[in-house]
């Protein structure tokens, strides 16, 4: 069958008055016709005629039917309500046929306007994009525990959901930044130095996901979460990137950068710039750091047991800690600063859950704090379901992040919103996720990256191998290799007027790409870090020097410091610059 050509007949009166075809508009699908027909505003006594041509089947209704065609469904309902006399009829049978231009039209569908046509108000409501239902609102002027819909900062199966969401429904979740507003837009890094990490991360949810019949997602299902839209909260368009103190968690390079630092970023649409790291501007790839489902009691126990064993391990026996000085090895459950949504502090339930609930710092089988920078608009996350309703939670919004988030508080942290849709894939865990471990619970999510990303065509790539700063050889150690790649990039870019702290923060939050390029050629793993050169306002590529050309050895404003830097040296050359 050819594509349908549709034409709208002008209003044809019940009393047999004159009618005619509405111009020469032709449509190639019912979707196009439906959008047009909603713009008609005719009197109640009129009928609407849908005229069809180029149909090779005499069963016109079947020939034009398309799955999910709302026009056909509405037409059928109207015909049923209007009784006989309406339906698909050869045009030659219509009493007004002789008054209509033929145009090769063969069939028409008569629909009572009062049964199908919409009022102007209804028309525009129907034509506009669907407005997401706000299920978790945020007031950034209030503390996390003062929010209208309570937040939480732990994982536990008994934290009750704050709302139900139906699969296929477009809904909106708003979120505080990961610290709940503890970091200020000011000229000091004291808030970073003294930040208590037991408060993090503040999450919005949990949300109970149900199907159209109200049946909740069940353990063993797969929950597909589509990110339809996202961004900073209106009126709060700023963020920050920071280096933590070595004694307070540190970061990937805490042995080189042990003191707290902070850079503030301001947003201009899709772009970000920082007064503390001048000469740089880039588009953000906004994303949530945390999207996860609640663990079952069995899975929660697995987490706590394995992380307790690691935390009690002698640091010296952990090979990677010879060169990576980040502490602690694991963050175990603690009731300190525990926020459990609807469960009030001091109650029996609160005491029990607070002592069991897992911290939100690492990513785990439920998704959680994966910090995958490419999970932006159009992405889907396929999360395993461990409890009835899935109990979906989100948080830790980032305007931008580099692969690895190397400074720990390393993305551009911000408050923000997500507009999401969910789908329940019944039995999806068994069908699509293979356990890698001793139980069926040892699975991991799948991520479908969306189509919207910044476009860069020119990159400067730095390599690292499994040899540490002392010259010691490690065996296929990708962490050591990536550390070397980051250090190489910092040393290089500090030749262009930046302090090494500035470059460290920049590599943590700009759209740089980290890769494990080789993992089989003993003894060296090879890691690379690619930096888009377009983010700089100067040429940062190596070149043959001529006279005074070359790196701009200018002194730039440094990042924000804390009031006391301590006694540990930061780098051999703390400023990272040389006098011109």
C-alpha positions as CSV (number, residue, x, y, z in Angstrom):
1,X,0.0,0.0,0.0
2,X,1.2,3.5,-0.8
3,X,1.6,6.1,1.9
4,X,-1.8,7.6,2.6
5,X,-2.6,11.0,1.2
6,X,-5.0,12.7,3.5
7,X,-7.1,15.8,2.9
8,X,-9.4,17.6,5.3
9,X,-12.9,18.3,4.1
10,X,-14.2,21.7,5.1
11,X,-17.1,21.9,7.5
12,X,-20.1,20.2,6.1
13,X,-23.4,21.1,7.7
14,X,-26.0,18.6,8.9
15,X,-28.7,20.6,7.0
16,X,-27.0,19.8,3.7
17,X,-25.5,23.3,3.2
18,X,-22.5,23.8,1.0
19,X,-19.2,22.2,1.8
20,X,-15.9,21.8,0.2
21,X,-12.4,20.7,0.7
22,X,-10.1,22.8,2.9
23,X,-7.6,24.1,0.5
24,X,-4.9,21.9,-1.0
25,X,-3.1,20.6,2.2
26,X,-2.1,17.0,1.9
27,X,-0.7,14.9,4.7
28,X,1.4,11.8,4.6
29,X,0.4,10.3,7.9
30,X,-2.4,10.4,10.4
31,X,-0.1,12.1,12.9
32,X,0.3,15.1,10.6
33,X,-3.5,15.2,10.0
34,X,-4.2,14.9,13.7
35,X,-2.0,17.9,14.5
36,X,-3.8,19.9,11.8
37,X,-7.3,18.9,12.7
38,X,-6.8,20.2,16.3
39,X,-6.5,23.7,15.0
40,X,-10.0,23.7,13.5
41,X,-12.6,25.8,15.4
42,X,-16.0,25.2,13.8
43,X,-19.5,25.4,15.1
44,X,-21.0,22.5,17.0
45,X,-23.5,21.6,14.3
46,X,-20.7,20.9,11.8
47,X,-19.2,17.6,11.1
48,X,-15.5,16.9,10.3
49,X,-14.7,14.8,7.3
50,X,-11.5,12.9,6.8
51,X,-11.0,12.1,3.2
52,X,-8.6,9.4,2.0
53,X,-7.0,8.7,-1.3
54,X,-4.5,6.3,-2.8
55,X,-5.7,3.4,-0.8
56,X,-5.5,0.0,-2.5
57,X,-7.6,-1.8,0.0
58,X,-11.4,-1.5,0.1
59,X,-11.2,-2.1,3.8
60,X,-10.2,1.5,4.3
61,X,-10.4,1.6,8.1
62,X,-8.0,-1.4,8.3
63,X,-5.7,0.0,5.6
64,X,-5.1,3.3,7.4
65,X,-4.9,2.0,10.9
66,X,-1.6,2.5,12.6
67,X,-0.6,1.3,16.1
68,X,-1.2,3.9,18.7
69,X,-3.2,6.1,16.3
70,X,-5.1,8.4,18.6
71,X,-7.2,9.9,15.8
72,X,-8.5,6.5,14.8
73,X,-9.3,5.7,18.4
74,X,-11.1,9.0,18.9
75,X,-13.0,8.6,15.6
76,X,-14.2,5.1,16.6
77,X,-15.3,6.3,20.0
78,X,-17.2,9.2,18.3
79,X,-18.8,6.9,15.9
80,X,-19.9,4.5,18.6
81,X,-21.4,7.4,20.6
82,X,-23.1,9.0,17.5
83,X,-24.8,5.8,16.3
84,X,-25.2,4.8,12.7
85,X,-24.6,6.9,9.7
86,X,-21.0,7.7,10.4
87,X,-18.0,5.8,9.3
88,X,-15.9,5.0,6.2
89,X,-18.1,5.7,3.2
90,X,-17.3,5.9,-0.6
91,X,-17.2,9.6,-1.4
92,X,-19.6,9.0,-4.3
93,X,-22.3,8.1,-1.8
94,X,-22.2,11.4,0.0
95,X,-25.0,13.8,-0.9
96,X,-22.6,16.7,-1.2
97,X,-20.2,14.8,-3.4
98,X,-21.3,16.6,-6.6
99,X,-20.3,19.9,-4.9
100,X,-16.8,18.8,-4.0
101,X,-13.8,18.9,-6.2
102,X,-12.9,15.4,-7.0
103,X,-9.1,15.6,-6.5
104,X,-9.1,11.8,-6.9
105,X,-10.5,11.3,-3.4
106,X,-12.3,8.1,-2.8
107,X,-13.3,7.7,0.8
108,X,-14.2,9.9,3.7
109,X,-14.8,9.4,7.5
110,X,-17.6,11.4,9.1
111,X,-17.0,12.2,12.8
112,X,-19.3,14.3,14.9
113,X,-17.3,17.4,15.9
114,X,-18.8,17.5,19.4
115,X,-17.5,14.0,20.0
116,X,-13.9,14.7,18.8
117,X,-13.1,18.3,18.3
118,X,-11.5,20.1,21.3
119,X,-12.1,23.6,22.7
120,X,-9.3,26.1,22.1
121,X,-8.1,25.7,25.7
122,X,-8.1,21.9,25.4
123,X,-6.4,22.1,22.0
124,X,-3.4,24.0,23.2
125,X,-3.1,21.8,26.3
126,X,-3.1,18.8,24.0
127,X,-0.7,20.3,21.5
128,X,1.9,21.4,24.1
129,X,4.7,19.1,25.2
130,X,3.6,17.1,28.3
131,X,4.4,18.9,31.5
132,X,6.3,16.6,33.9
133,X,4.7,16.0,37.2
134,X,6.8,17.4,40.0
135,X,7.3,14.7,42.6
136,X,10.2,16.1,44.6
137,X,10.4,19.9,44.9
138,X,13.5,21.6,46.4
139,X,13.8,25.0,48.1
140,X,17.5,25.8,48.0
141,X,17.1,28.3,50.8
142,X,16.2,25.4,53.2
143,X,18.3,22.7,54.8
144,X,17.9,19.1,53.5
145,X,15.9,18.1,56.6
146,X,13.6,21.1,56.1
147,X,12.4,20.2,52.6
148,X,8.7,19.7,51.9
149,X,9.4,16.2,50.6
150,X,12.0,14.6,52.9
151,X,15.4,13.6,51.6
152,X,17.8,10.8,52.6
153,X,21.5,10.1,52.6
154,X,21.8,6.4,53.0
155,X,20.8,3.2,51.2
156,X,18.4,0.8,53.0
157,X,15.4,-1.2,51.9
158,X,13.2,0.2,54.7
159,X,13.5,3.8,53.8
160,X,9.9,4.4,52.7
161,X,9.1,5.9,49.3
162,X,8.0,9.5,49.1
163,X,5.8,9.1,46.0
164,X,4.5,6.6,43.5
165,X,5.4,7.0,39.8
166,X,3.6,5.1,37.0
167,X,5.8,3.7,34.2
168,X,5.6,5.8,31.1
169,X,4.8,8.9,33.1
170,X,7.0,12.0,32.6
171,X,8.0,13.2,36.1
172,X,10.4,15.8,37.6
173,X,12.8,15.3,40.5
174,X,14.7,18.3,42.0
175,X,17.8,17.8,44.0
176,X,20.1,19.8,46.4
177,X,23.8,19.6,45.7
178,X,25.6,16.6,47.2
179,X,26.4,18.5,50.5
180,X,22.9,20.0,50.9
181,X,24.2,23.5,50.5
182,X,27.2,23.3,52.9
183,X,29.6,24.8,50.2
184,X,29.2,28.6,49.6
185,X,29.8,30.9,46.6
186,X,32.5,32.8,48.4
187,X,36.3,33.5,48.5
188,X,37.3,30.8,50.9
189,X,37.9,27.0,50.9
190,X,37.3,26.7,54.6
191,X,33.9,25.0,53.9
192,X,35.7,22.3,51.9
193,X,38.4,21.8,54.5
194,X,36.0,21.3,57.4
195,X,33.2,19.5,55.5
196,X,31.9,16.4,57.4
197,X,31.5,13.6,54.8
198,X,29.0,11.7,57.0
199,X,26.3,14.1,55.6
200,X,26.7,12.9,52.0
201,X,25.1,12.3,49.6
202,X,21.7,13.9,50.0
203,X,19.3,12.1,47.6
204,X,15.8,12.7,46.3
205,X,13.4,9.8,46.7
206,X,12.9,6.9,47.1
207,X,10.2,6.7,44.4
208,X,8.0,3.6,44.1
209,X,7.6,2.6,40.4
210,X,4.3,0.9,39.4
211,X,2.9,-0.2,36.0
212,X,-0.4,1.0,34.5
213,X,-2.4,-1.4,36.6
214,X,-0.7,-0.2,39.8
215,X,1.4,-3.3,40.2
216,X,4.9,-2.3,41.6
217,X,8.2,-3.3,40.1
218,X,9.3,-6.6,41.7
219,X,12.6,-8.1,42.7
220,X,14.2,-9.6,39.6
221,X,12.8,-6.9,37.3
222,X,14.9,-4.4,35.4
223,X,14.0,-0.8,35.7
224,X,14.8,1.3,32.6
225,X,15.2,5.0,33.6
226,X,15.2,7.5,30.7
227,X,16.7,10.9,31.2
228,X,14.5,13.2,29.1
229,X,15.8,16.5,30.4
230,X,18.0,18.0,33.2
231,X,19.7,21.1,34.3
232,X,20.5,23.4,37.2
233,X,17.7,24.7,39.3
234,X,16.4,28.1,38.1
235,X,18.0,30.9,40.2
236,X,20.8,28.7,41.4
237,X,23.0,28.6,38.3
238,X,26.5,28.1,39.8
239,X,28.6,25.3,41.0
240,X,32.0,24.4,42.5
241,X,34.9,22.0,42.2
242,X,37.2,21.3,45.1
243,X,40.2,19.4,46.5
244,X,39.7,17.8,49.8
245,X,42.2,17.7,52.7
246,X,44.3,14.6,52.8
247,X,43.0,13.8,56.3
248,X,39.4,14.2,55.1
249,X,39.3,11.8,52.2
250,X,41.8,13.5,49.9
251,X,41.6,12.6,46.3
252,X,43.3,10.7,43.5
253,X,46.5,12.8,43.8
254,X,46.3,13.6,47.6
255,X,50.0,12.8,48.0
256,X,50.7,15.7,45.6
257,X,47.9,18.0,46.6
258,X,47.1,17.5,50.4
259,X,45.4,20.9,51.1
260,X,41.9,22.1,50.5
261,X,41.2,24.2,47.4
262,X,38.0,25.4,45.7
263,X,37.0,26.9,42.4
264,X,33.6,28.5,41.7
265,X,31.9,28.1,38.3
266,X,29.2,30.2,36.8
267,X,26.9,29.1,34.1
268,X,26.0,30.9,30.8
269,X,23.5,28.6,29.2
270,X,25.4,25.4,28.3
271,X,28.8,27.0,29.1
272,X,30.7,27.3,32.4
273,X,33.5,29.7,33.4
274,X,35.5,30.2,36.6
275,X,37.1,33.4,38.0
276,X,39.6,31.1,39.7
277,X,40.7,29.3,36.5
278,X,40.7,32.1,33.9
279,X,41.2,31.6,30.2
280,X,38.9,28.5,30.1
281,X,35.3,28.2,29.0
282,X,33.6,24.9,28.0
283,X,30.1,23.4,27.4
284,X,28.9,21.2,30.2
285,X,27.7,17.6,29.8
286,X,25.2,17.8,32.6
287,X,24.4,14.5,34.4
288,X,23.4,13.0,37.7
289,X,26.2,11.4,39.6
290,X,23.8,9.1,41.4
291,X,20.9,7.1,40.0
292,X,20.1,3.9,42.0
293,X,17.5,1.5,43.4
294,X,17.3,0.4,47.0
295,X,19.1,-2.8,48.0
296,X,17.4,-5.8,49.5
297,X,18.2,-6.7,53.1
298,X,20.4,-9.6,51.8
299,X,22.3,-7.3,49.4
300,X,22.8,-4.7,52.1
301,X,24.3,-7.3,54.3
302,X,26.7,-8.4,51.5
303,X,27.8,-4.8,51.1
304,X,28.4,-4.2,54.8
305,X,30.3,-7.4,55.3
306,X,32.7,-7.1,52.4
307,X,33.4,-3.4,53.0
308,X,34.0,-4.1,56.7
309,X,36.6,-6.7,55.8
310,X,38.3,-4.2,53.5
311,X,38.2,-1.4,56.1
312,X,39.9,-3.6,58.7
313,X,42.7,-4.6,56.3
314,X,46.1,-3.3,57.0
315,X,46.7,-0.5,54.6
316,X,50.2,-1.7,53.8
317,X,48.8,-5.0,52.5
318,X,46.8,-3.2,49.8
319,X,49.2,-2.9,46.9
320,X,47.5,0.0,45.3
321,X,47.9,2.1,48.4
322,X,51.6,2.2,47.9
323,X,51.1,5.0,45.5
324,X,47.4,6.1,46.0
325,X,47.1,7.7,49.5
326,X,43.3,8.2,49.6
327,X,41.8,7.2,52.9
328,X,39.7,5.6,54.3
329,X,39.6,2.3,52.4
330,X,35.8,2.1,52.9
331,X,33.1,4.2,54.6
332,X,31.1,2.0,56.9
333,X,27.6,2.6,58.3
334,X,27.3,5.3,60.9
335,X,24.2,7.0,62.5
336,X,26.1,10.3,62.5
337,X,24.2,12.9,60.4
338,X,22.0,10.1,59.1
339,X,18.9,11.3,57.2
340,X,16.3,8.7,56.5
341,X,13.4,10.4,54.7
342,X,10.1,10.0,56.4
343,X,11.6,8.1,59.4
344,X,12.1,10.5,62.3
345,X,15.3,10.6,64.1
346,X,15.2,9.2,67.6
347,X,12.5,6.5,66.8
348,X,13.2,2.8,67.2
349,X,13.1,2.4,63.4
350,X,15.5,5.2,62.9
351,X,18.0,3.7,65.3
352,X,17.9,0.3,63.6
353,X,18.1,1.6,60.1
354,X,20.8,4.2,60.8
355,X,23.2,1.6,62.2
356,X,22.6,-0.7,59.1
357,X,22.2,1.7,56.2
358,X,25.0,1.8,53.6
359,X,26.8,5.0,52.8
360,X,26.3,6.5,49.4
361,X,29.9,7.2,48.5
362,X,30.7,4.2,46.2
363,X,28.8,2.9,43.3
364,X,27.5,-0.7,43.8
365,X,25.2,-3.3,42.3
366,X,22.2,-1.0,42.6
367,X,23.9,1.7,40.5
368,X,24.4,4.5,43.0
369,X,27.3,6.9,42.8
370,X,28.7,5.8,39.4
371,X,29.6,9.3,38.3
372,X,29.4,8.5,34.6
373,X,29.7,11.9,32.9
374,X,28.0,10.8,29.7
375,X,24.6,10.0,31.3
376,X,23.0,13.1,30.0
377,X,19.9,13.9,27.9
378,X,18.6,10.9,26.0
379,X,20.5,8.4,28.2
380,X,18.9,5.3,29.8
381,X,20.0,3.5,32.9
382,X,18.9,-0.2,33.3
383,X,18.9,-0.8,37.0
384,X,18.3,-4.1,38.8
385,X,15.3,-4.2,41.1
386,X,15.9,-5.7,44.6
387,X,12.7,-4.5,46.5
388,X,9.1,-4.1,45.7
389,X,8.6,-0.8,43.8
390,X,12.4,-0.5,43.0
391,X,12.6,2.6,45.3
392,X,14.5,4.8,42.9
393,X,16.7,7.6,44.2
394,X,18.7,10.3,42.4
395,X,21.2,13.0,43.4
396,X,24.7,14.5,43.1
397,X,24.0,16.6,40.1
398,X,27.0,17.7,38.0
399,X,27.2,20.5,35.4
400,X,30.3,18.9,34.0
401,X,32.9,16.3,34.9
402,X,36.1,14.9,33.6
403,X,36.6,11.1,33.4
404,X,37.6,9.9,36.8
405,X,36.5,13.0,38.8
406,X,40.1,12.9,40.0
407,X,40.0,15.6,42.8
408,X,37.2,13.6,44.6
409,X,34.9,16.7,44.8
410,X,35.8,16.9,41.2
411,X,32.8,17.6,39.1
412,X,31.1,21.0,38.9
413,X,28.8,20.2,41.8
414,X,25.4,21.9,41.7
415,X,21.7,21.7,42.6
416,X,19.6,20.6,39.7
417,X,16.6,18.7,38.3
418,X,15.9,15.6,36.3
419,X,12.9,14.9,34.1
420,X,12.6,11.1,33.8
421,X,10.4,8.3,32.4
422,X,10.6,4.7,33.7
423,X,9.8,1.3,32.2
424,X,9.5,-1.9,34.1
425,X,11.1,-4.9,32.3
426,X,9.5,-7.9,34.0
427,X,12.1,-10.6,34.8
428,X,14.8,-8.4,33.2
429,X,17.5,-9.2,35.7
430,X,17.6,-12.9,34.8
431,X,17.1,-12.2,31.1
432,X,19.8,-9.5,30.7
433,X,22.2,-9.4,33.7
434,X,24.7,-12.2,34.4
435,X,25.8,-12.5,38.0
436,X,29.5,-12.1,38.5
437,X,29.8,-13.4,42.0
438,X,28.5,-16.0,44.4
439,X,24.8,-14.9,44.4
440,X,22.2,-13.8,41.8
441,X,22.5,-10.3,43.5
442,X,26.0,-9.8,42.2
443,X,25.0,-7.9,39.0
444,X,25.7,-4.4,37.7
445,X,23.6,-1.9,35.8
446,X,23.7,-1.3,32.0
447,X,23.9,2.2,30.6
448,X,22.6,3.5,27.2
449,X,24.4,6.7,26.5
450,X,22.3,9.5,24.9
451,X,23.0,11.3,21.6
452,X,23.7,14.8,23.1
453,X,27.3,15.6,23.8
454,X,29.7,18.5,23.1
455,X,31.6,18.2,19.8
456,X,35.3,18.6,20.0
457,X,37.6,17.8,17.0
458,X,41.0,18.6,18.5
459,X,42.5,16.9,21.5
460,X,45.8,16.8,23.3
461,X,46.4,13.3,24.7
462,X,48.7,12.4,27.6
463,X,49.9,8.9,28.3
464,X,50.7,7.1,31.5
465,X,52.2,3.6,32.3
466,X,52.4,1.4,35.3
467,X,55.5,3.0,36.7
468,X,55.1,5.3,39.8
469,X,56.9,8.5,40.7
470,X,59.7,6.6,42.4
471,X,60.4,4.7,39.3
472,X,59.0,1.4,40.6
473,X,57.5,-0.9,38.1
474,X,53.9,-2.2,38.8
475,X,52.2,-5.1,37.0
476,X,49.4,-4.0,34.6
477,X,48.2,-1.5,37.2
478,X,45.7,0.8,35.4
479,X,45.3,3.1,38.5
480,X,49.0,3.8,38.5
481,X,49.0,4.4,34.8
482,X,46.1,6.8,34.9
483,X,47.7,8.6,37.8
484,X,50.8,9.1,35.6
485,X,48.7,10.4,32.7
486,X,47.0,12.9,35.0
487,X,50.3,14.0,36.5
488,X,51.8,14.4,33.0
489,X,48.9,16.6,31.9
490,X,49.3,18.8,35.1
491,X,53.0,19.3,34.6
492,X,52.5,20.2,30.9
493,X,49.6,22.6,31.3
494,X,51.3,24.4,34.3
495,X,53.7,25.7,31.7
496,X,50.9,27.9,30.3
497,X,50.4,30.2,33.3
498,X,48.3,28.0,35.5
499,X,49.2,26.7,39.0
500,X,49.2,23.0,39.4
501,X,46.2,23.2,41.7
502,X,44.3,25.0,38.9
503,X,45.1,22.3,36.4
504,X,44.2,19.5,38.8
505,X,40.8,21.0,39.4
506,X,40.3,21.7,35.7
507,X,41.1,18.1,34.7
508,X,38.6,16.9,37.3
509,X,35.7,18.9,35.9
510,X,36.3,19.7,32.2
511,X,35.1,17.4,29.4
512,X,38.3,15.4,29.2
513,X,38.3,11.7,28.2
514,X,40.1,9.0,30.2
515,X,40.8,5.6,28.6
516,X,42.5,2.4,29.4
517,X,44.3,2.0,26.1
518,X,46.2,-1.2,26.9
519,X,45.7,-3.8,29.6
520,X,47.4,-6.9,28.2
521,X,51.0,-6.0,27.4
522,X,53.0,-6.9,30.5
523,X,54.2,-5.3,32.6
524,X,52.6,-1.9,31.7
525,X,49.0,-1.0,31.5
526,X,48.6,2.1,29.3
527,X,46.1,4.8,30.3
528,X,45.5,8.1,28.4
529,X,43.9,11.4,29.2
530,X,42.6,13.5,26.3
531,X,41.9,17.2,26.8
532,X,39.9,19.2,24.2
533,X,42.2,22.1,23.2
534,X,39.2,24.4,22.3
535,X,38.4,25.0,26.0
536,X,41.5,27.3,26.3
537,X,41.8,30.8,25.1
538,X,45.4,30.1,24.0
539,X,47.2,27.6,21.9
540,X,48.5,24.9,24.3
541,X,50.1,22.6,21.7
542,X,53.8,22.0,21.5
543,X,55.5,24.1,18.8
544,X,58.9,25.2,17.6
545,X,59.8,28.3,19.5
546,X,60.7,31.5,17.8
547,X,61.9,34.4,19.9
548,X,59.5,35.0,22.7
549,X,56.7,32.9,21.3
550,X,55.6,29.8,23.1
551,X,53.9,29.2,26.4
552,X,52.3,32.2,28.1
553,X,54.3,32.4,31.3
554,X,51.8,34.8,32.8
555,X,50.8,34.7,36.5
556,X,47.1,34.1,36.8
557,X,44.8,34.3,39.9
558,X,45.0,31.1,41.8
559,X,42.2,28.9,43.2
560,X,40.6,29.7,46.5
561,X,42.6,28.5,49.6
562,X,41.5,27.6,53.1
563,X,42.7,29.7,56.0
564,X,45.3,27.2,57.1
565,X,47.2,25.2,54.5
566,X,49.0,23.0,57.0
567,X,52.7,22.1,56.9
568,X,52.8,19.6,54.0
569,X,54.4,20.9,50.8
570,X,51.9,21.0,47.9
571,X,54.4,20.9,45.0
572,X,58.0,21.8,44.4
573,X,56.8,24.9,42.7
574,X,53.5,25.8,44.5
575,X,52.5,28.5,42.0
576,X,53.3,26.4,39.0
577,X,54.5,29.5,37.2
578,X,57.7,31.3,36.4
579,X,58.4,35.0,36.3
580,X,58.2,36.4,32.8
